[in-house]
Amino acid sequence: MELVVNKLYDIQSFSNINVESVAEDLVLVNLELTLDSYKFDKFKTRPLHCLYYFGDFPPLDISFDSETGLLKEITLFVKKSILKHDSITGNVEHQNVIGYPCFNTEFVEENESYYDVFCEMIITLRELSLSVARADHASSKKVSVNENLSILLDEKETLTGVEFNNIGKAYLDLLK
């Protein structure tokens, strides 16, 4: 199963980012999105989760609304021992766009909520951003969702990664 963007909306969004140490070598990064003009109906729709498994620790979890396909939350567990540090920014050329992603939900089965993807991911810390990207897909487009989140897409609009931007110094210290 692959997450494919159907459309990018011009929607104002806000995010709440939380970074916390959960074990000696493991850090939890969670970003929850809220929309200015849309409220998710917790009783009408269910969240869908696309879990990206890579390695021997909990995965990247992309959560989106089952009815609309709108992105809701991203959770990542970072194992500090595999985190790459890169002081060079902008080393990958992307087509940069702005928008709020709506994912294709045609694959959704009636009673399913979790979909698994097994792949290799590369997690990189760059100045004030944390990037997690698939090693098996080249990113060609960077979509700025808001000041704290960008998503990476390939030429077929398939999700290839995410970037947590403007991470505060206190949170960065937890990742080092």
C-alpha positions in Angstrom: 0.0 0.0 0.0 1.3 3.4 -0.9 0.0 6.8 0.2 -0.7 8.9 -2.9 -1.8 12.6 -2.7 -5.1 13.2 -4.5 -5.1 17.0 -4.1 -3.4 19.8 -2.3 -5.8 22.2 -0.6 -5.3 25.9 0.3 -6.2 25.3 4.0 -4.6 27.1 7.0 -3.3 24.5 9.4 -1.7 24.6 12.8 0.5 22.0 14.4 1.5 21.0 17.8 4.9 19.2 17.9 6.0 17.1 20.9 9.4 15.6 21.3 10.3 13.4 24.3 12.8 10.8 25.4 11.1 7.5 25.9 14.2 5.3 26.5 18.0 5.8 26.6 18.4 5.6 22.8 14.8 6.3 21.7 13.0 9.6 21.2 9.3 10.1 20.3 8.4 12.8 17.8 4.7 13.6 17.4 3.1 16.3 15.3 -0.7 16.8 15.5 -2.4 19.0 12.9 -5.5 21.1 13.4 -7.3 22.9 10.6 -8.7 26.4 10.8 -11.7 25.7 8.5 -12.4 22.0 9.1 -13.1 20.0 12.3 -12.6 16.2 12.2 -15.8 14.4 13.4 -14.4 11.8 15.8 -17.7 9.9 15.8 -18.4 9.9 12.1 -15.0 9.0 10.7 -12.2 6.8 11.9 -8.5 7.6 11.6 -6.5 5.4 9.2 -2.9 4.6 10.0 -0.1 3.9 7.5 2.7 2.3 9.4 6.2 2.4 7.9 8.3 -0.4 9.4 12.0 0.0 9.3 14.4 -1.8 11.6 13.8 -3.1 15.1 11.8 -0.3 16.7 8.4 1.2 16.4 7.5 2.7 13.0 6.6 5.9 11.4 2.9 6.3 11.7 1.0 8.6 9.3 -2.6 9.1 10.4 -5.3 10.5 8.2 -9.1 10.9 8.1 -10.9 7.9 6.5 -13.6 10.0 5.0 -11.7 13.0 3.6 -8.1 11.6 3.3 -6.9 14.7 5.1 -3.6 14.3 7.1 -4.2 14.4 10.9 -1.1 13.3 12.8 2.5 12.0 12.3 4.4 10.0 14.9 8.0 8.8 14.6 10.2 7.0 17.0 13.9 7.9 16.4 16.6 5.6 17.5 19.5 8.0 18.2 22.1 5.5 17.2 20.9 5.4 13.6 20.2 9.2 13.3 22.3 10.8 10.6 23.6 14.4 11.2 23.9 16.6 8.2 24.9 20.3 8.4 24.3 20.8 4.7 20.8 22.0 3.9 19.1 22.0 0.6 21.3 19.2 -0.8 18.3 17.7 -2.7 16.6 19.6 -5.4 12.8 19.7 -5.0 10.0 21.4 -6.7 8.6 23.4 -3.7 4.9 23.9 -3.3 2.5 24.9 -0.5 -0.7 23.0 0.4 -2.5 20.7 2.7 -2.5 17.1 1.5 -5.5 14.9 0.9 -4.6 11.3 0.4 -6.3 8.7 -1.9 -8.6 6.5 0.3 -9.8 4.1 -2.5 -7.7 1.3 -1.0 -9.5 1.5 2.4 -11.4 -1.7 3.4 -14.5 -1.5 5.5 -13.1 -2.7 8.9 -9.4 -1.9 8.4 -7.6 0.9 10.2 -3.9 -0.1 9.8 -1.9 -0.5 6.7 1.7 -1.6 6.7 4.6 -0.7 4.5 8.0 -2.4 5.0 10.9 -0.3 3.7 14.2 1.2 4.6 14.0 4.8 5.9 16.8 7.3 6.4 16.4 9.7 9.4 18.5 12.9 9.2 18.9 15.8 11.6 19.6 19.1 9.8 20.0 22.3 11.8 16.4 22.9 12.9 14.7 20.1 11.0 14.3 16.3 11.3 13.8 14.4 8.0 12.6 10.9 7.5 12.6 9.6 4.0 12.3 6.3 2.1 15.6 5.0 0.8 13.9 3.2 -2.1 12.1 6.3 -3.5 13.6 9.5 -4.8 11.8 12.7 -3.7 11.0 15.3 -6.4 8.5 17.5 -4.7 8.5 19.2 -1.2 5.1 20.3 0.0 5.1 22.8 2.8 2.0 22.0 4.9 2.8 24.7 7.5 5.8 26.1 9.3 6.4 22.9 11.2 5.7 20.2 8.6 6.7 19.4 5.0 5.9 16.2 3.1 8.1 14.7 0.4 6.6 13.2 -2.8 7.9 11.4 -5.8 7.0 12.1 -9.4 3.8 10.0 -9.0 2.7 12.0 -6.0 3.5 9.1 -3.7 4.6 10.0 -0.1 8.3 9.4 0.2 9.0 11.2 3.5 8.2 13.9 6.0 10.2 16.8 7.5 9.6 18.2 10.9 10.7 21.9 10.7 11.5 24.6 13.2 12.2 22.1 16.0 13.2 24.0 19.1 16.6 23.8 20.7 15.4 21.9 23.7 13.9 19.3 21.4 17.0 19.2 19.3 19.1 18.4 22.4 17.0 15.3 23.1 17.9 14.0 19.6 21.6 14.5 20.0 
